[in-house]
């Protein structure tokens, strides 16, 4: 006859509640039993809770030595004292990763004390010494899930492909002034009809980014957006690179850069190579997607409020107070690519460290930084954004696909893993 093997039960030690309730009664029964009775009790206790027999004897006799009071192995949990401060800054700073949050703490600290009360000396010391990995551990419970993907609205423009060259490596990207540009469709789940687009412009050297809203990405609207961005840049525009979309490859934009006393170089990326514009592709999520979500924005009168939001609140918050990582070098080891990044810095810090800005430009930029408060900017972003999204919701008719908000409603999305660039923008 074959022997049937029973599954070995999973043994668990007594919890504190069981010990407080059951152990006094077991001790009393153990003290009044004979040798055989005590043996059966020990057998049951060891079988039920997985104790060693000698330990069970000491447990029932009450002869266990007192706890030594030794600390558990591992680093002390000293950084719990700054967890509320870190969480406050992290939430206001659009939930960056630890490597970007660590340098941001020094930029946000004095403003945090102004709005949320003074910190102790110990908290200030911990904020200076905390590592990026510790910040990630402190905020692990608050991390949000990744957002969904959007639709691509890029349609190839064939008018000037022979006149606008493909960008090569002849740009001097060790100085500010060379911009990459791209557009993002705020179309919800359908590209049909009229809606708002966001044009994003990123400086390769400093990662200084500007965004502008345009209606239906018409050529005149895109040129007006480029002119507005050029007026607000803290450095002169030296080069402009875009994808092959028809909103960029047109005579209006080409003439805007060519017909001036000092022409600006205008180039394009290779077709179907999104990595050619990697700098602005990364910012597509951080700028329009994180701010306005994946919903449909179909009111033309909302273009100017969105532009004011970009210029007066979202842009200064991102460029002056939110550090970003920048790739320093990469190399191949076997089948893997290894990457090394520069220490996280804000676009403002990179520009101030550059020797390309004049003394006047540097002074103006510093004065602007000193006049800003990131918590006030964050409140301004939320206030303006609430009005924009509320106006879009009110304008939707009852019934029909436009009224079904759900996943198509504008929303604030949670941050994806660092370096994520949503496909299709």
Number of C-alpha atoms within 10 A of each C-alpha: 3 4 5 6 6 6 6 6 10 8 12 10 13 16 8 8 9 10 13 11 10 11 16 13 13 16 15 12 14 20 12 10 12 9 9 9 13 17 15 12 18 21 15 12 20 19 14 15 15 16 19 13 15 10 14 19 21 12 16 22 14 12 10 12 8 6 6 6 6 6 8 7 6 6 7 9 7 11 16 13 14 21 15 12 18 21 16 14 21 22 12 18 22 19 21 23 20 21 20 21 27 27 21 23 22 14 18 20 17 15 17 21 12 12 10 11 10 13 16 11 8 11 18 14 12 16 20 12 11 15 15 16 12 13 22 18 11 18 17 10 8 13 14 12 11 12 17 12 13 20 18 15 17 17 11 16 15 12 12 15 15 8 11 18 15 18 17 11 6 6 12 13 15 12 18 25 24 25 25 26 24 24 29 26 28 30 23 22 16 13 14 8 8 16 20 23 25 27 23 25 30 27 25 22 20 26 26 25 25 27 28 26 27 27 20 19 23 13 18 14 16 24 21 15 21 21 12 16 18 16 11 11 14 17 19 13 19 18 20 21 24 24 27 24 19 17 25 26 24 17 11 14 18 19 12 16 19 13 10 9 7 9 14 17 18 24 22 23 20 17 12 10 10 15 12 20 21 15 21 27 26 18 25 27 23 18 23 25 27 19 20 22 24 27 24 26 27 22 16 13 12 19 21 13 15 21 19 15 23 22 18 13 21 23 20 22 23 24 21 23 25 25 27 23 16 18 10 10 10 11 10 9 8 7 6 8 9 11 11 11 11 11 15 19 24 23 22 24 16 16 22 17 12 16 11 15 18 11 10 9 15 20 13 12 17 14 11 12 16 9 7 16 19 23 18 14 19 17 13 16 19 15 12 16 19 12 12 21 19 12 15 18 16 10 13 16 11 10 8 8 11 17 15 13 14 9 13 20 21 23 17 15 20 17 20 21 11 14 10 14 19 19 13 14 22
